[in-house]
Amino acid sequence: MSADRFVVPCVALALAVICSVSHAEISGNYLETRTCQVYTGPCFANAEVGLAGKSAVMAWNIHEGEHNGVDLSGLNVVVALNTSNTLGFQGINGAGKMKSIIIVDDKAKGPRRTALIDFAKSHAGKAGNAVVRIHDAPISMSLDEYELRGKLKAGKMVQVETRKARRDDCICSNESAYYPPLAEVQDFAAGITTIGEFKARGLGIRWSTPESRSAYLATFTY
């Protein structure tokens, strides 16, 4: 399967970012990586069920908008989670027992910090009700919609870099965006996680997933 199949979703993703929706309450970019393959075929996915894919990082880069009446423009927030089940077709709702942490942009102070934490809890599904620790850290996040190049760094706790899939990333020629993204998003496309590292306290686990077909890049509008 050619990586050309990414062209259409990439264009849609780019247009969604460029054409700001004026009536939207809050909008921006979203980046996700998991400890299983999401751009894959059924045979590979079935081999990982129950064994891998029980951990994930979800990150929001807020371009503009408010949450609970507080302006969160320019802020980032990260939710990391570890579950007892593979994060598959049912996503977070079918993940079983769960623990999560929130990493808050250290630029957010006072009411902005409170609103940013509530934003993360509100849009992380069941993970928002399973928070065991909140960290504050400098967070930088960027996304190139055309090349599916994403970068995320949250202090020394999380580092993610992604790229577009190439022809040699296709193994069975039946790859697709197999599992849906964990968060509610609009336009999205799957890509390759070239660096995926998590080593924050709270979940009792660390992981690294280099060169894995495990990333989603998207836009959100809530």
N, CA and C of each residue as an Amber inpcrd file, in Angstrom:
protein
   666
   0.8380000  -1.1930000   0.0000000   0.0000000   0.0000000   0.0000000
   0.8760000   1.2460000   0.0000000   0.5850000   2.1200000  -0.9040000
   1.4230000   3.3010000  -1.0610000   1.1040000   4.3310000   0.0110000
   2.1350000   5.0660000   0.4220000   1.9300000   6.1570000   1.3760000
   1.1280000   7.2840000   0.7590000   0.8670000   7.2090000  -0.5730000
   0.0930000   8.2530000  -1.2260000  -1.3220000   8.3330000  -0.6710000
  -1.8080000   7.2400000  -0.0570000  -3.1620000   7.2590000   0.4740000
  -3.3140000   8.3170000   1.5720000  -2.1720000   8.8270000   2.0730000
  -2.2310000   9.8270000   3.1240000  -2.4960000  11.2320000   2.5760000
  -2.4020000  11.4180000   1.2470000  -2.4890000  12.7580000   0.6850000
  -3.8310000  13.4030000   1.0010000  -4.9280000  12.6770000   0.7660000
  -6.2580000  13.2540000   0.9710000  -6.4960000  13.6440000   2.4180000
  -6.2670000  12.7160000   3.4060000  -6.4810000  13.1510000   4.7730000
  -5.5490000  14.2670000   5.2050000  -4.3320000  14.2960000   4.6440000
  -3.4060000  15.3760000   5.0040000  -3.9330000  16.7150000   4.5330000
  -4.4630000  16.7550000   3.2960000  -5.0020000  18.0030000   2.7540000
  -6.1810000  18.4600000   3.5910000  -7.0520000  17.5060000   3.9470000
  -8.2080000  17.8570000   4.7570000  -7.7720000  18.3890000   6.1130000
  -6.7450000  17.7560000   6.6670000  -6.2270000  18.1900000   7.9480000
  -5.6590000  19.5990000   7.8490000  -4.9280000  19.8680000   6.7810000
  -4.3400000  21.1940000   6.5980000  -5.4180000  22.2550000   6.4500000
  -6.4470000  21.9550000   5.6460000  -7.5130000  22.9210000   5.4340000
  -8.2600000  23.2060000   6.7270000  -8.4220000  22.1760000   7.5470000
  -9.1420000  22.3660000   8.7960000  -8.3880000  23.2980000   9.7280000
  -7.0330000  23.2480000   9.6590000  -6.2310000  24.1220000  10.4970000
  -6.2190000  25.5460000   9.9610000  -6.0790000  25.6700000   8.6330000
  -5.9640000  26.9950000   8.0180000  -7.2860000  27.7520000   8.0910000
  -8.3970000  27.0440000   7.8100000  -9.7120000  27.6780000   7.8000000
 -10.2880000  27.6370000   9.2050000  -9.9340000  28.5850000  10.0230000
 -10.3930000  28.6100000  11.4000000 -11.9000000  28.7840000  11.4590000
 -12.5280000  28.0200000  12.3120000 -13.9730000  28.1030000  12.4680000
 -14.2710000  29.1440000  13.5380000 -14.8190000  30.2540000  13.1010000
 -14.9440000  31.4000000  13.9910000 -15.8940000  31.1410000  15.1540000
 -16.8940000  30.2560000  14.9470000 -17.8720000  30.0550000  15.9900000
 -17.4640000  28.9530000  16.9580000 -16.3080000  28.3020000  16.7160000
 -15.8790000  27.2050000  17.5790000 -15.4840000  27.7500000  18.9490000
 -15.7960000  26.9950000  19.9770000 -15.4430000  27.4130000  21.3250000
 -13.9490000  27.2600000  21.5610000 -13.4020000  26.1140000  21.1340000
 -11.9790000  25.8830000  21.3320000 -11.4910000  24.9150000  20.2550000
 -10.2970000  25.1510000  19.7060000  -9.8170000  24.3280000  18.5910000
  -8.2980000  24.3030000  18.5670000  -7.7540000  23.3150000  17.8400000
  -6.3110000  23.1990000  17.7180000  -5.9010000  21.8740000  17.1090000
  -4.7090000  21.4160000  17.4500000  -4.1630000  20.1620000  16.9330000
  -4.0670000  19.1200000  18.0290000  -4.0700000  17.8650000  17.6000000
  -4.0390000  16.7320000  18.5250000  -3.0050000  15.7240000  18.0420000
  -2.2620000  15.1580000  18.9780000  -1.2500000  14.1530000  18.6710000
  -1.4040000  12.9970000  19.6510000  -1.3210000  11.7870000  19.1140000
  -1.4820000  10.5980000  19.9490000  -0.4780000   9.5320000  19.5320000
   0.0450000   8.8120000  20.5000000   0.8500000   7.6270000  20.1980000
   0.5290000   6.5530000  21.2120000   0.5930000   5.2950000  20.7550000
   0.2500000   4.1630000  21.6190000   1.3860000   3.1400000  21.6080000
   1.2500000   2.1440000  22.4630000   2.2460000   1.0760000  22.5130000
   1.7940000  -0.1270000  21.6930000   0.9750000   0.1290000  20.6870000
   0.6370000  -0.8780000  19.6830000   0.5210000  -0.1710000  18.3390000
   0.4250000  -0.9300000  17.2710000   0.2920000  -0.3570000  15.9420000
  -1.1600000   0.0600000  15.6940000  -1.3260000   1.2480000  15.1390000
  -2.6710000   1.6850000  14.7480000  -2.8000000   1.7540000  13.2240000
  -1.6870000   1.9970000  12.5240000  -1.6710000   1.8980000  11.0610000
  -1.1600000   0.5000000  10.7430000  -2.0800000  -0.4320000  10.5510000
  -1.6860000  -1.8390000  10.4730000  -2.7840000  -2.6490000   9.8080000
  -2.5400000  -3.9410000   9.6570000  -3.5150000  -4.8650000   9.1180000
  -4.0810000  -5.7620000  10.2070000  -5.1960000  -6.4420000   9.9380000
  -5.8430000  -7.2790000  10.9630000  -4.9340000  -8.3410000  11.5460000
  -4.0800000  -8.9400000  10.7290000  -3.2310000 -10.0210000  11.2430000
  -2.2660000  -9.5120000  12.2980000  -1.6700000  -8.3490000  12.0630000
  -0.7360000  -7.7820000  13.0400000  -1.4770000  -7.3060000  14.2840000
  -2.6460000  -6.6730000  14.0780000  -3.4170000  -6.1840000  15.2160000
  -3.8620000  -7.3460000  16.1070000  -4.3170000  -8.4290000  15.5020000
  -4.7660000  -9.5770000  16.2890000  -3.6320000 -10.1770000  17.1100000
  -2.4180000 -10.1010000  16.6040000  -1.2710000 -10.6470000  17.3240000
  -0.9150000  -9.8130000  18.5510000  -1.3490000  -8.5400000  18.5850000
  -1.0120000  -7.6690000  19.7010000  -2.1080000  -7.6040000  20.7660000
  -3.3290000  -8.0030000  20.4270000  -4.4510000  -7.8880000  21.3550000
  -4.1600000  -8.6590000  22.6370000  -4.3300000  -7.9900000  23.7700000
  -4.0950000  -8.5950000  25.0720000  -2.6460000  -8.5610000  25.5100000
  -1.7430000  -8.2110000  24.5980000  -0.3140000  -8.1850000  24.9140000
   0.2610000  -6.7780000  24.8760000  -0.1170000  -6.0000000  23.8920000
   0.4360000  -4.6550000  23.7060000  -0.6990000  -3.6390000  23.6290000
  -0.3270000  -2.3830000  23.4860000  -1.3250000  -1.3450000  23.2900000
  -2.1050000  -0.9760000  24.5260000  -1.5230000  -1.1710000  25.7040000
  -2.2240000  -0.8530000  26.9440000  -1.8430000   0.5150000  27.4990000
  -0.9670000   1.2130000  26.8080000  -0.5200000   2.5370000  27.2440000
  -0.5840000   3.5050000  26.0730000  -0.7530000   4.7870000  26.3930000
  -0.8800000   5.7900000  25.3340000  -0.5670000   7.1810000  25.8770000
  -0.2190000   8.0610000  24.9550000  -0.0580000   9.4890000  25.2310000
  -1.0090000  10.2430000  24.3190000  -1.7920000  11.1510000  24.8960000
  -2.7050000  12.0210000  24.1530000  -2.3010000  13.4630000  24.4400000
  -2.2030000  14.2910000  23.4030000  -1.7460000  15.6640000  23.6000000
  -2.5670000  16.6320000  22.7610000  -2.9190000  17.7630000  23.3710000
  -3.6810000  18.8070000  22.6940000  -2.8560000  20.0970000  22.6590000
  -2.7550000  20.6880000  21.4840000  -2.1380000  21.9990000  21.2830000
  -3.2710000  22.9610000  20.9400000  -3.6500000  23.8090000  21.8890000
  -4.8100000  24.6840000  21.7290000  -4.4040000  25.9410000  20.9800000
  -4.9970000  26.1150000  19.7990000  -4.7000000  27.3110000  19.0050000
  -5.4510000  28.5240000  19.5360000  -6.7530000  28.3290000  19.7650000
  -7.5560000  29.4440000  20.2520000  -8.8290000  28.9180000  20.8820000
  -9.3920000  29.7050000  21.7730000 -10.6750000  29.3670000  22.3560000
 -10.6720000  29.3560000  23.8710000 -11.8540000  29.1230000  24.4140000
 -12.0500000  29.1510000  25.8520000 -12.6190000  27.8300000  26.3550000
 -12.3450000  27.5580000  27.6120000 -12.9570000  26.4340000  28.3090000
 -13.3980000  26.9400000  29.6720000 -14.6630000  26.7370000  29.9930000
 -15.2490000  27.2670000  31.2330000 -15.0660000  28.7760000  31.3420000
 -15.1010000  29.4440000  30.1650000 -14.9900000  30.8940000  30.1520000
 -13.5780000  31.4310000  30.3030000 -12.5750000  30.5460000  30.2780000
 -11.1760000  30.9620000  30.4360000 -10.4380000  30.7560000  29.1160000
  -9.7210000  31.7700000  28.6670000  -8.9720000  31.6980000  27.4160000
  -7.7610000  30.7830000  27.5830000  -7.7100000  29.7270000  26.7570000
  -6.5950000  28.7800000  26.8100000  -5.7240000  28.8370000  25.5630000
  -5.8490000  29.8760000  24.7730000  -5.0890000  29.9970000  23.5310000
  -3.5900000  29.8810000  23.7910000  -2.9220000  29.0590000  22.9510000
  -1.4750000  28.9250000  23.0260000  -0.9640000  27.9360000  24.0510000
  -1.8580000  27.2310000  24.7350000  -1.4290000  26.2820000  25.7590000
  -1.4700000  24.8410000  25.2480000  -0.7230000  23.9760000  25.9220000
  -0.6730000  22.5550000  25.6090000  -0.9870000  21.7520000  26.8620000
  -1.5140000  20.5560000  26.6600000  -1.7490000  19.6630000  27.7910000
  -1.6240000  18.2200000  27.3120000  -1.1100000  17.3620000  28.1750000
  -0.8550000  15.9580000  27.8390000  -1.5500000  15.0600000  28.8450000
  -2.1740000  13.9990000  28.3590000  -2.7150000  12.9450000  29.2110000
  -2.0130000  11.6410000  28.8240000  -1.4430000  10.9570000  29.8010000
  -0.8470000   9.6390000  29.5730000  -1.6180000   8.6280000  30.4020000
  -1.8040000   7.4240000  29.8530000  -2.6060000   6.4420000  30.5580000
  -2.0420000   5.0440000  30.4000000  -2.3520000   4.2260000  31.3780000
  -2.0030000   2.8130000  31.3430000  -3.2350000   2.0230000  31.7560000
  -3.5420000   0.9690000  31.0240000  -4.7830000   0.2390000  31.2220000
  -4.5110000  -1.2620000  31.3440000  -5.5600000  -2.0150000  31.6870000
  -5.4210000  -3.4660000  31.8130000  -5.7080000  -4.1820000  30.5030000
  -6.3580000  -3.4930000  29.5510000  -6.7020000  -4.0990000  28.2660000
  -6.0730000  -3.3230000  27.1190000  -5.9310000  -3.9650000  25.9900000
  -5.4760000  -3.2820000  24.7810000  -6.4680000  -2.1960000  24.3940000
  -5.9490000  -1.0180000  24.0730000  -6.7920000   0.0900000  23.6170000
  -7.1480000  -0.1740000  22.1520000  -8.2470000  -0.8680000  21.9420000
  -8.6260000  -1.3060000  20.6020000  -9.7980000  -0.5470000  20.0300000
 -10.7590000  -1.2790000  19.4190000 -11.8680000  -0.6340000  18.7380000
 -12.7580000   0.1560000  19.6860000 -12.8590000  -0.2640000  20.9380000
 -13.6810000   0.4570000  21.9020000 -12.9180000   1.5910000  22.5770000
 -11.6600000   1.7490000  22.2240000 -10.8660000   2.8390000  22.7570000
 -10.7890000   2.8280000  24.2680000 -10.8750000   3.9930000  24.8630000
 -10.7640000   4.1250000  26.3130000 -11.9210000   3.4290000  27.0230000
 -13.1000000   3.4290000  26.4180000 -14.2610000   2.8450000  27.0780000
 -14.1260000   1.3390000  27.2920000 -13.3100000   0.6890000  26.4790000
 -13.1300000  -0.7460000  26.6340000 -11.7900000  -1.1250000  27.2180000
 -11.1630000  -0.1820000  27.9030000  -9.7820000  -0.3840000  28.3500000
  -9.6490000  -1.0840000  29.6880000 -10.7440000  -1.3290000  30.3880000
 -10.6610000  -2.0000000  31.6760000 -10.1240000  -1.0800000  32.7590000
  -9.3690000  -1.6380000  33.7080000  -8.8030000  -0.8380000  34.7800000
  -7.7890000   0.1490000  34.2050000  -7.7450000   1.3190000  34.8090000
  -6.9580000   2.3870000  34.1900000  -6.4000000   3.3290000  35.2390000
  -5.2040000   3.8630000  34.9350000  -4.6290000   4.9830000  35.6630000
  -4.1460000   5.9990000  34.6340000  -4.2670000   7.2670000  34.9690000
  -3.8010000   8.3030000  34.0480000  -3.1260000   9.4230000  34.8240000
  -2.3030000  10.1730000  34.1020000  -1.7060000  11.3860000  34.6480000
  -1.9460000  12.5200000  33.6630000  -1.8800000  13.7230000  34.1640000
  -1.9830000  14.9170000  33.3220000  -0.6940000  15.7160000  33.4670000
  -0.1420000  16.1350000  32.3440000   1.0050000  17.0440000  32.3410000
   0.5090000  18.3840000  31.8380000   0.5990000  19.3910000  32.6870000
   0.0340000  20.7120000  32.4150000   1.1350000  21.6620000  31.9530000
   0.8490000  22.4120000  30.9140000   1.7590000  23.4380000  30.4220000
   2.1030000  24.3980000  31.5560000   3.3880000  24.5510000  31.8500000
   3.7650000  25.4010000  32.9860000   3.5530000  26.8880000  32.7140000
   3.1260000  27.2260000  31.4880000   2.7440000  28.6250000  31.2230000
   1.3740000  28.9370000  31.8010000   0.6010000  27.8990000  32.1170000
  -0.7460000  28.0890000  32.6500000  -0.6790000  28.2950000  34.1610000
  -1.1650000  29.4250000  34.6040000  -1.1520000  29.7480000  36.0300000
  -2.5740000  30.0750000  36.5010000  -2.8250000  29.8500000  37.7760000
  -4.0970000  30.2520000  38.3690000  -5.3000000  29.6620000  37.6560000
  -6.2700000  30.5270000  37.2810000  -7.4890000  30.0440000  36.6330000
  -7.2240000  29.3260000  35.3060000  -6.1670000  29.7210000  34.5840000
  -5.8580000  29.0470000  33.3130000  -5.4020000  27.6170000  33.5740000
  -4.6290000  27.4090000  34.6190000  -4.1930000  26.0490000  34.9610000
  -5.3940000  25.1880000  35.3400000  -6.2690000  25.7330000  36.1670000
  -7.4660000  24.9910000  36.5840000  -8.3240000  24.6260000  35.3840000
  -8.5270000  25.5880000  34.4720000  -9.3440000  25.3310000  33.2880000
  -8.6760000  24.3400000  32.3490000  -7.3420000  24.3960000  32.2320000
  -6.6240000  23.4820000  31.3430000  -6.7190000  22.0410000  31.8590000
  -6.6270000  21.8690000  33.1650000  -6.7830000  20.5330000  33.7470000
  -8.1830000  20.0120000  33.4900000  -9.1770000  20.8610000  33.6630000
 -10.5570000  20.4300000  33.4260000 -10.7990000  20.1240000  31.9540000
 -10.1690000  20.9000000  31.0610000 -10.2560000  20.6170000  29.6240000
  -9.7390000  19.2130000  29.3340000  -8.5640000  18.8760000  29.8820000
  -7.9800000  17.5620000  29.6450000  -8.8800000  16.4620000  30.1830000
  -9.3920000  16.6370000  31.3920000 -10.2710000  15.6300000  31.9770000
 -11.5510000  15.4770000  31.1530000 -12.0570000  16.5830000  30.6290000
 -13.3180000  16.5580000  29.8910000 -13.2040000  15.8580000  28.5460000
 -12.0000000  15.8620000  27.9440000 -11.8470000  15.3320000  26.5860000
 -10.9640000  14.0840000  26.5080000 -10.6830000  13.4860000  27.6480000
  -9.8700000  12.2690000  27.6750000 -10.7090000  11.0410000  28.0120000
 -12.0290000  11.1520000  27.9090000 -12.8930000  10.0130000  28.1800000
 -12.7410000   9.5190000  29.6090000 -12.7730000   8.1890000  29.7880000
 -12.6530000   7.5970000  31.1180000 -11.3210000   7.9350000  31.7760000
 -10.3080000   8.2430000  30.9640000  -9.0090000   8.5970000  31.5360000
  -9.0970000   9.8620000  32.3740000 -10.0700000  10.7210000  32.0580000
 -10.2510000  11.9420000  32.8290000 -10.7440000  11.6920000  34.2390000
 -11.3160000  10.5140000  34.4740000 -11.7990000  10.1560000  35.8100000
 -10.8330000   9.2350000  36.5470000  -9.6760000   8.9870000  35.9540000
  -8.7170000   8.0440000  36.5420000  -7.3760000   8.7080000  36.8340000
  -7.3720000  10.0230000  37.0170000  -6.1290000  10.7740000  37.1970000
  -5.5530000  10.5340000  38.5920000  -4.3100000  10.0920000  38.6380000
  -3.6530000   9.8210000  39.9170000  -2.5590000  10.8380000  40.2300000
  -2.1370000  11.6070000  39.2420000  -1.0760000  12.5910000  39.4750000
  -1.1500000  13.6790000  38.4110000  -0.8210000  14.9010000  38.8030000
  -0.7500000  16.0310000  37.8770000   0.6440000  16.6410000  37.9670000
   1.3080000  16.7430000  36.8180000   2.6430000  17.3420000  36.7380000
   2.5400000  18.6960000  36.0250000   3.4170000  19.6070000  36.3540000
   3.5910000  20.8460000  35.5960000   4.9450000  20.7910000  34.9140000
   4.9880000  21.1430000  33.6410000   6.2450000  21.0710000  32.8960000
   6.1680000  21.9650000  31.6700000   7.3160000  22.4190000  31.1520000
   7.3010000  23.1180000  29.8640000   6.9090000  22.1240000  28.7720000
   5.9350000  22.5000000  27.9550000   5.4620000  21.6250000  26.8790000
   5.5840000  22.3630000  25.5560000   6.1980000  21.7200000  24.5790000
   6.2300000  22.2500000  23.2170000   5.6250000  21.2020000  22.2980000
   4.8120000  21.6700000  21.3520000   4.1530000  20.7450000  20.4270000
   3.9770000  21.4370000  19.0880000   4.3010000  20.7240000  18.0080000
   4.1320000  21.2590000  16.6620000   3.6590000  20.1500000  15.7480000
   3.0050000  20.5390000  14.6360000   2.4690000  19.5510000  13.7120000
   2.5210000  20.1010000  12.3010000   3.1490000  19.3590000  11.3970000
   3.1610000  19.6670000   9.9730000   2.1170000  18.7740000   9.3190000
   0.9850000  19.3740000   8.9040000  -0.1430000  18.5890000   8.4320000
   0.1470000  17.8680000   7.1200000   1.0330000  18.4000000   6.2930000
   1.2970000  17.8060000   4.9830000   2.2280000  16.6000000   5.0890000
   3.2390000  16.7060000   5.9240000   4.2150000  15.6340000   6.0650000
   3.9260000  14.7240000   7.2530000   2.8550000  15.0300000   7.9870000
   2.5150000  14.2890000   9.2010000   3.6820000  14.2680000  10.1880000
   4.4330000  15.3430000  10.1950000   5.5410000  15.4500000  11.1430000
   5.0330000  16.1450000  12.4040000   5.0420000  15.4100000  13.4800000
   4.6280000  15.9650000  14.7560000   5.7620000  15.8900000  15.7530000
   5.8250000  16.8700000  16.6360000   6.8240000  16.8650000  17.7010000
   6.1490000  17.2700000  19.0000000   6.4480000  16.5230000  20.0400000
   5.9140000  16.8030000  21.3670000   7.0080000  16.5710000  22.3880000
   7.1760000  17.5280000  23.2740000   8.1390000  17.3710000  24.3690000
   7.5120000  17.9760000  25.6120000   7.4080000  17.1790000  26.6540000
   6.8500000  17.6420000  27.9270000   7.8970000  17.4140000  29.0070000
   8.6830000  18.4420000  29.2660000   9.7730000  18.3230000  30.2080000
  10.6770000  17.1630000  29.8370000  11.0430000  16.3590000  30.8380000
  11.8360000  15.1490000  30.6010000  10.9480000  13.9070000  30.6590000
   9.6310000  14.1240000  30.6710000   8.7030000  13.0220000  30.8820000
   8.1900000  12.3770000  29.6030000   7.9850000  13.1810000  28.5770000
   7.4150000  12.6740000  27.3270000   8.1450000  13.2870000  26.1460000
   8.5030000  12.4550000  25.1840000   9.0420000  12.9300000  23.9120000
   8.4550000  12.0840000  22.7880000   7.8710000  12.7600000  21.8080000
   7.2620000  12.0690000  20.6690000   7.6570000  12.7990000  19.3960000
   8.0640000  12.0480000  18.3810000   8.2700000  12.5870000  17.0460000
   7.6520000  11.6270000  16.0430000   7.0240000  12.1670000  15.0040000
   6.3360000  11.3290000  14.0240000   6.7090000  11.7420000  12.6080000
   6.3920000  10.8710000  11.6490000   6.5770000  11.1620000  10.2310000
   5.5010000  10.4300000   9.4360000   5.4010000  10.7760000   8.1620000
   4.4740000  10.1070000   7.2590000   4.9560000   8.6850000   6.9680000
   4.0230000   7.7740000   6.7700000   4.3880000   6.4040000   6.4030000
   5.0020000   6.3820000   5.0050000   5.9920000   5.4970000   4.8320000
   6.6040000   5.2910000   3.5280000   6.1790000   3.9330000   2.9840000
   6.5110000   3.6930000   1.7260000   6.1610000   2.4180000   1.1160000
   6.7310000   1.2350000   1.8950000   7.9660000   1.4000000   2.4130000
   8.5750000   0.2780000   3.1150000   8.0370000   0.0850000   4.5320000
   7.1090000   0.9510000   4.9680000   6.4370000   0.7310000   6.2440000
   5.2600000  -0.2310000   6.1010000   4.8450000  -0.4850000   4.8610000
   3.7300000  -1.3900000   4.6060000   4.2670000  -2.8120000   4.4840000
   3.7660000  -3.7030000   5.3110000   4.2740000  -5.0680000   5.3590000
   3.3200000  -6.0350000   4.6680000   2.0390000  -5.9580000   5.0280000
   1.0750000  -6.9130000   4.4720000   0.2640000  -6.3170000   3.3280000
   0.4780000  -5.0350000   3.0190000  -0.2570000  -4.3180000   1.9620000
  -1.7570000  -4.2730000   2.2300000  -2.1270000  -4.4480000   3.4910000
  -3.5300000  -4.3360000   3.8880000  -3.6600000  -3.3640000   5.0540000
  -2.6810000  -2.4620000   5.1810000  -2.6860000  -1.5260000   6.2950000
  -3.7930000  -0.4850000   6.1660000  -4.2770000  -0.0350000   7.3020000
  -5.2500000   1.0520000   7.3590000  -5.1480000   1.6780000   8.7430000
  -5.8700000   2.7800000   8.9470000  -5.9810000   3.3450000  10.2920000
  -6.9160000   2.4210000  11.0660000  -6.3470000   1.3800000  11.6670000
  -7.1080000   0.2240000  12.1370000  -7.9810000   0.5400000  13.3520000
  -7.3980000   1.1680000  14.3610000  -8.1610000   1.5640000  15.5420000
  -8.4790000   3.0570000  15.4630000  -9.6150000   3.4940000  15.9620000
  -9.9200000   4.9280000  15.9590000  -9.0750000   5.6730000  16.9890000
  -8.8540000   6.9790000  16.7950000  -8.1570000   7.7670000  17.8080000
  -8.8890000   7.6910000  19.1480000  -8.1590000   7.8910000  20.2270000
  -8.7380000   7.7840000  21.5600000  -9.5940000   8.9870000  21.9270000
  -9.2710000  10.1480000  21.3830000 -10.0230000  11.3660000  21.6810000
 -10.9710000  11.6850000  20.5350000 -11.9480000  12.5080000  20.8300000
 -12.8430000  13.0040000  19.7890000 -12.0930000  14.0450000  18.9540000
 -11.9200000  13.7470000  17.6820000 -11.1950000  14.6460000  16.7840000
 -11.9680000  14.7700000  15.4760000 -11.5200000  15.6830000  14.6210000
 -12.1290000  15.8310000  13.3100000 -11.2690000  15.1170000  12.2650000
 -10.5670000  15.8370000  11.4330000  -9.7150000  15.2190000  10.4180000
  -8.5050000  14.5740000  11.0900000  -8.2110000  13.3440000  10.7220000
  -7.0630000  12.6760000  11.3140000  -6.3960000  11.7620000  10.2950000
  -5.1370000  11.4520000  10.5360000  -4.3780000  10.5120000   9.7170000
  -3.3800000   9.7970000  10.6060000  -3.0650000   8.5550000  10.2360000
  -2.1060000   7.7620000  10.9950000  -0.7030000   7.9690000  10.4420000
   0.2740000   7.8640000  11.3150000   1.6670000   8.0200000  10.8970000
   2.5870000   7.1300000  11.7110000   3.8750000   7.3540000  11.5370000
   4.9040000   6.5450000  12.1830000   5.4950000   7.3140000  13.3600000
   5.5460000   6.6750000  14.5160000   6.2120000   7.2480000  15.6750000
   7.6940000   6.8980000  15.5890000   8.5270000   7.8830000  15.2920000
   9.9700000   7.6200000  15.2250000  10.6040000   7.6500000  16.6040000
  10.0890000   8.5220000  17.4680000  10.4980000   8.5610000  18.8720000
   9.2200000   8.5900000  19.7040000   9.0880000   7.6630000  20.6310000
   7.9460000   7.6540000  21.5290000   8.4060000   7.2210000  22.9070000
   8.6410000   8.1910000  23.7870000   9.2030000   7.8850000  25.1030000
   8.3340000   8.4730000  26.2040000   8.0810000   7.6500000  27.2120000
   7.3320000   8.1020000  28.3850000   8.0650000   7.6240000  29.6320000
   8.3380000   8.5400000  30.5640000   9.0220000   8.1760000  31.8000000
   8.6260000   9.0870000  32.9620000   7.3350000   9.4220000  33.0000000
   6.8230000  10.2320000  34.1070000   6.3960000   9.3380000  35.2650000
   6.3530000   9.9080000  36.4400000   5.8850000   9.1820000  37.6080000
   4.3590000   9.1570000  37.6440000   3.8330000   8.0940000  38.2360000
   2.3910000   8.0280000  38.4440000   1.7450000   6.7760000  37.8920000
   2.2500000   6.2730000  36.7790000   1.6250000   5.1140000  36.1470000
   2.3270000   3.8050000  36.4930000   3.5090000   3.8840000  37.0950000
   4.2430000   2.6830000  37.4420000   4.8130000   1.9610000  36.2400000
   4.9970000   2.6810000  35.1430000   5.5060000   2.0700000  33.9170000
   6.2080000   3.1260000  33.0830000   7.2210000   2.7080000  32.3430000
   7.8790000   3.5420000  31.3400000   7.8630000   2.7820000  30.0280000
   7.8900000   3.5270000  28.9330000   7.9400000   2.8180000  27.6560000
   8.6580000   3.6310000  26.5930000   9.1170000   2.9140000  25.5660000
   9.7520000   3.5150000  24.4040000   9.3080000   2.7370000  23.1750000
   8.8220000   3.4120000  22.1670000   8.3020000   2.7540000  20.9590000
   8.8840000   3.4060000  19.7040000  10.1660000   3.2370000  19.4370000
  10.7620000   3.8530000  18.2430000  10.3440000   3.1340000  16.9620000
  10.1790000   3.9080000  15.8990000   9.8560000   3.3690000  14.5750000
   8.6460000   2.4280000  14.6260000   7.5860000   2.9080000  15.2360000
   6.3630000   2.1270000  15.3750000   5.2210000   2.7990000  14.6090000
   4.3590000   2.0070000  14.0140000   3.2270000   2.5470000  13.2460000
   2.0770000   2.8540000  14.2020000   2.3140000   3.8090000  15.0910000
   1.4510000   3.9480000  16.2650000   0.9260000   5.3520000  16.5230000
   1.0300000   6.2660000  15.5580000   0.6910000   7.6690000  15.8140000
  -0.5780000   8.1100000  15.0820000  -1.2740000   9.0450000  15.7080000
  -2.3620000   9.7710000  15.0520000  -2.0860000  11.2570000  15.1620000
  -2.3180000  11.9840000  14.0790000  -2.2580000  13.4360000  14.0660000
  -3.6090000  13.9410000  13.5980000  -4.1220000  14.9630000  14.2480000
  -5.5030000  15.3590000  13.9670000  -5.7380000  16.8180000  14.3300000
  -6.9330000  17.2860000  14.0120000  -7.4260000  18.5740000  14.4980000
  -8.6220000  18.3040000  15.4140000  -8.8780000  19.2410000  16.2980000
 -10.0700000  19.1230000  17.1480000 -10.7960000  20.4570000  17.1960000
 -12.0930000  20.3710000  17.3500000 -12.9370000  21.5360000  17.5510000
 -14.0420000  21.1150000  18.5140000 -14.0530000  21.7210000  19.6940000
 -15.0530000  21.3730000  20.7030000 -15.9530000  22.5720000  20.9790000
